[in-house]
Amino acid sequence: MGIGVWQVVLVLVIVLIIFGAGKLPKVMGDVAKGVKNFKSGLKEGEEEAKADDQAAISAKEETEVPASSEKKDVS
């Protein structure tokens, strides 16, 4: 079930009644800024996650000992 055209029209009419035509551009501008900040926050979070993953991989590679360099106890 998705949002139909009539539901969108009804929401827009209610918003227009509540805020009025004069304040609507300011409200929509604030909403646009909020969406922009949200998207940039998501991008920053993804970049941090990638950096953390790379750091974890690097740390794991540094701690692993290659099998050929291990000394075997033959006694």
Buried (B, 14 or more C-beta within 10 A) or exposed (E): EEEEEEEEEEEEEEEEEEBEEEEBEEEEEEEEEEEEEEEEEEEEEEEEEEEEEEEEEEEEEEEEEEEEEEEEEEE
